[in-house]
Amino acid sequence: MNTLRFSMLALACSTLLACSNETTDSENVKTEAIWSKIYVTTTGETSRVIAELNIDGPTGNNIRLTANDKLVAKAGNVSQVMSEDEALFDVDYRAIFDTTSGGTQFTVDFTRASENKTLTTTMTLPRPFEIITPQKNQSYSVNDELILAWTPGTEGDTRFESKLTIECKKNDGDSIFVNVNNEQLTDDGTQIFDLSTIEELKNTAINTRQECSAEFYLARTRQGSVDSGYANGSSAKAVQERYSDKFEIRLRN
């Protein structure tokens, strides 16, 4: 059982990580200068394989595949050429598979046509799980102990983490967000939150006449194997992640 008694900083808006919005064609980059972040993630319905390629590191130029370079993802006997997905300040490559079972191995082959080489990254999904409590529309007093429960895991090579996000209304009508993170959670199926210790919920700017809305994010992660041909610092992982139903926290009894 995990007992958590701490609070994190309130967040009023999202913070952008430092990154480059410049893009370089892959044909102009040597393989040993390519940094990769490759991962597979599932919420239980489909699995998304995502590959990010940059020059030298996460803040380097984005790399767009050119000159017959390609990324191919594979799960079981099913292979897909990964498709480019361009979002704000970022370029990555994605593929979606129907399989979500624990123990499923995914591979991503990065073929460099001009250098006649292929870099292979492997990832294996951890065991899936379900969130048991809290349930939809449950209501807690700010003075309560909140019990988070999930189906526990028994795999010794995975990491488990939780994130509690609380949205409250301020007296001026704007939203204020409070995040409580635990990145090294014991995967035994239970975590207890003492809501009274979250100091940010005592902020006098919060409208205590309105209930706060809250939800949990949980993730079970297994590290993958990165081809040594990529630049230092490259990474790979496979993640089973889940979101709880929304529940409420009352600031007045």
C-alpha positions as CSV (number, residue, x, y, z in Angstrom):
1,M,0.0,0.0,0.0
2,N,1.2,3.5,-0.9
3,T,0.4,6.5,1.3
4,L,1.1,9.9,-0.3
5,R,1.2,13.1,1.8
6,F,2.6,15.9,-0.3
7,S,1.4,18.5,-2.8
8,M,2.7,19.9,-6.0
9,L,2.7,23.4,-7.5
10,A,-0.6,24.6,-8.9
11,L,-0.5,25.0,-12.6
12,A,-2.6,27.7,-14.3
13,C,-1.5,26.8,-17.8
14,S,0.6,24.3,-19.7
15,T,4.4,24.8,-19.9
16,L,6.1,24.2,-23.3
17,L,9.3,22.3,-23.2
18,A,12.3,23.7,-25.1
19,C,12.4,22.3,-28.6
20,S,13.3,23.3,-32.1
21,N,10.7,24.2,-34.8
22,E,13.4,23.8,-37.5
23,T,13.3,20.8,-39.8
24,T,16.1,19.1,-41.7
25,D,15.9,16.4,-44.4
26,S,17.2,13.0,-43.3
27,E,19.4,12.7,-46.4
28,N,21.5,15.6,-45.0
29,V,22.1,13.9,-41.7
30,K,24.6,11.2,-40.8
31,T,23.0,8.3,-38.9
32,E,25.3,8.7,-35.9
33,A,23.9,12.2,-35.4
34,I,20.3,11.1,-35.3
35,W,18.7,11.1,-31.8
36,S,15.5,9.0,-31.4
37,K,12.7,8.8,-29.0
38,I,10.6,5.7,-29.9
39,Y,7.7,4.4,-27.9
40,V,4.4,2.4,-28.0
41,T,1.5,3.5,-25.8
42,T,-2.0,2.1,-25.3
43,T,-5.1,2.9,-23.3
44,G,-6.5,-0.5,-23.9
45,E,-8.2,-0.1,-27.3
46,T,-5.4,0.3,-29.9
47,S,-1.6,0.8,-29.6
48,R,0.2,3.8,-31.1
49,V,3.8,3.6,-32.1
50,I,5.5,7.0,-32.2
51,A,9.0,7.8,-33.4
52,E,10.6,11.2,-32.9
53,L,13.9,11.9,-34.7
54,N,16.1,15.0,-34.1
55,I,19.6,16.0,-34.7
56,D,21.9,15.2,-31.7
57,G,19.2,15.5,-29.0
58,P,15.6,16.4,-28.1
59,T,16.1,20.1,-28.7
60,G,17.9,19.7,-32.1
61,N,16.2,20.2,-35.5
62,N,13.4,17.8,-36.3
63,I,14.2,15.3,-39.0
64,R,11.9,14.7,-42.0
65,L,12.5,11.4,-43.9
66,T,13.6,11.9,-47.4
67,A,15.6,10.0,-50.2
68,N,13.8,6.6,-49.5
69,D,14.6,6.6,-45.8
70,K,11.7,5.0,-43.9
71,L,10.5,3.8,-40.5
72,V,8.6,0.5,-40.4
73,A,6.8,-0.6,-37.3
74,K,5.9,-4.2,-36.6
75,A,3.7,-6.0,-34.0
76,G,3.5,-9.7,-34.3
77,N,3.2,-10.5,-38.0
78,V,1.7,-7.1,-38.9
79,S,4.0,-4.4,-40.4
80,Q,3.3,-0.8,-41.3
81,V,5.3,2.0,-42.8
82,M,5.0,4.8,-40.3
83,S,3.3,8.0,-41.5
84,E,4.4,11.5,-40.9
85,D,2.5,13.6,-38.3
86,E,3.2,17.3,-38.1
87,A,2.0,19.1,-35.0
88,L,3.0,22.5,-33.5
89,F,6.8,22.8,-33.3
90,D,7.2,19.0,-34.0
91,V,7.4,16.3,-36.6
92,D,7.1,12.7,-35.7
93,Y,6.1,9.4,-37.3
94,R,3.2,7.1,-36.2
95,A,1.5,3.8,-36.8
96,I,-1.6,2.3,-35.1
97,F,-2.1,-1.4,-34.3
98,D,-5.1,-3.3,-32.9
99,T,-3.1,-5.4,-30.4
100,T,-2.8,-4.2,-26.8
101,S,-1.9,-7.4,-25.0
102,G,0.8,-7.5,-22.4
103,G,3.9,-9.2,-23.7
104,T,3.4,-8.1,-27.3
105,Q,6.7,-7.1,-28.9
106,F,6.9,-4.2,-31.2
107,T,9.9,-3.3,-33.4
108,V,10.7,-0.2,-35.3
109,D,13.2,-0.5,-38.2
110,F,14.8,2.7,-39.4
111,T,16.2,2.1,-42.9
112,R,18.8,4.5,-44.3
113,A,18.8,4.0,-48.0
114,S,22.0,6.0,-48.8
115,E,24.0,4.2,-46.1
116,N,22.5,0.7,-46.7
117,K,21.8,0.1,-43.0
118,T,18.8,-0.5,-40.7
119,L,18.6,0.4,-37.1
120,T,16.2,-1.7,-35.0
121,T,14.4,-0.7,-31.8
122,T,12.4,-3.2,-29.7
123,M,9.7,-2.6,-27.1
124,T,7.4,-5.0,-25.2
125,L,4.1,-3.9,-23.7
126,P,3.7,-4.4,-20.0
127,R,0.7,-6.2,-18.5
128,P,-2.6,-4.2,-18.9
129,F,-4.5,-2.9,-15.8
130,E,-7.8,-1.2,-14.9
131,I,-8.6,1.6,-12.4
132,I,-11.0,0.3,-9.8
133,T,-11.5,3.5,-7.7
134,P,-12.3,6.3,-7.7
135,Q,-15.4,5.8,-9.9
136,K,-17.4,8.2,-12.0
137,N,-19.0,11.1,-10.1
138,Q,-17.7,10.0,-6.7
139,S,-17.5,12.9,-4.3
140,Y,-14.8,13.6,-1.6
141,S,-14.4,16.2,1.0
142,V,-11.1,18.1,1.0
143,N,-10.6,16.6,4.4
144,D,-11.0,13.0,3.3
145,E,-8.5,10.3,2.4
146,L,-8.9,9.3,-1.2
147,I,-8.1,5.7,-2.1
148,L,-6.8,5.0,-5.6
149,A,-7.1,1.3,-6.5
150,W,-6.0,-0.6,-9.6
151,T,-5.3,-4.1,-10.7
152,P,-1.7,-4.7,-9.5
153,G,1.2,-5.9,-11.6
154,T,3.8,-8.6,-10.9
155,E,6.5,-7.7,-13.4
156,G,9.8,-6.7,-11.9
157,D,11.1,-4.8,-14.9
158,T,8.3,-2.2,-15.1
159,R,7.9,1.3,-13.5
160,F,4.5,2.6,-12.2
161,E,3.5,6.2,-11.8
162,S,0.4,8.2,-11.0
163,K,-0.7,11.8,-11.7
164,L,-3.7,13.4,-10.0
165,T,-5.0,16.5,-11.8
166,I,-7.5,18.8,-10.0
167,E,-9.3,21.7,-11.7
168,C,-10.9,24.3,-9.5
169,K,-12.6,27.6,-10.3
170,K,-11.2,30.8,-9.0
171,N,-13.3,33.6,-7.6
172,D,-12.8,35.5,-10.9
173,G,-14.1,32.6,-12.9
174,D,-10.8,31.3,-14.3
175,S,-9.5,27.8,-13.8
176,I,-6.6,26.8,-11.6
177,F,-5.0,23.4,-11.8
178,V,-3.2,21.4,-9.2
179,N,-1.0,18.4,-10.1
180,V,0.1,15.8,-7.7
181,N,2.7,13.4,-9.2
182,N,4.3,10.2,-8.0
183,E,6.8,8.8,-10.5
184,Q,8.0,5.9,-8.4
185,L,4.8,4.3,-7.2
186,T,4.8,0.7,-5.9
187,D,2.6,-1.4,-8.2
188,D,0.7,-3.1,-5.4
189,G,-2.8,-1.9,-6.3
190,T,-3.4,0.8,-3.7
191,Q,-2.4,4.4,-3.1
192,I,-3.8,6.7,-0.4
193,F,-4.0,10.4,-0.8
194,D,-4.6,12.7,2.2
195,L,-6.4,15.5,0.5
196,S,-6.0,17.8,3.5
197,T,-2.2,18.0,2.9
198,I,-2.6,19.5,-0.6
199,E,-1.8,23.1,0.3
200,E,-2.8,24.5,-3.1
201,L,-6.4,23.6,-2.4
202,K,-6.3,26.1,0.5
203,N,-5.6,29.0,-1.9
204,T,-7.9,31.9,-1.0
205,A,-8.3,32.7,-4.7
206,I,-10.3,29.4,-5.2
207,N,-14.1,29.6,-5.1
208,T,-15.0,27.2,-2.4
209,R,-18.6,27.2,-3.3
210,Q,-17.9,25.2,-6.4
211,E,-16.6,21.6,-6.4
212,C,-13.3,20.8,-8.0
213,S,-13.1,18.3,-10.8
214,A,-10.4,15.6,-10.6
215,E,-9.0,12.6,-12.5
216,F,-6.1,10.2,-12.3
217,Y,-3.6,9.3,-14.9
218,L,-1.7,6.0,-14.3
219,A,1.1,4.5,-16.4
220,R,2.9,1.1,-16.3
221,T,6.2,1.4,-18.3
222,R,8.8,-1.0,-19.6
223,Q,12.0,0.3,-21.1
224,G,12.9,-0.8,-24.6
225,S,16.1,-1.6,-26.4
226,V,17.6,1.1,-28.6
227,D,19.9,0.4,-31.5
228,S,23.4,1.5,-30.7
229,G,23.6,3.2,-34.1
230,Y,21.5,6.1,-32.8
231,A,23.0,9.1,-31.1
232,N,23.6,9.0,-27.3
233,G,20.6,9.6,-25.2
234,S,18.1,8.0,-27.5
235,S,15.3,6.1,-25.8
236,A,12.6,3.5,-26.2
237,K,9.7,2.4,-24.0
238,A,6.3,0.7,-24.0
239,V,3.5,2.1,-21.8
240,Q,0.1,0.8,-20.6
241,E,-1.7,4.0,-19.6
242,R,-5.2,4.6,-18.1
243,Y,-7.3,7.6,-17.1
244,S,-9.9,7.4,-14.4
245,D,-13.4,8.7,-14.7
246,K,-13.9,12.3,-13.4
247,F,-14.8,12.7,-9.7
248,E,-15.2,15.7,-7.5
249,I,-13.6,17.2,-4.5
250,R,-15.7,19.4,-2.2
251,L,-13.9,22.4,-0.6
252,R,-16.8,22.9,1.8
253,N,-18.7,20.2,3.8
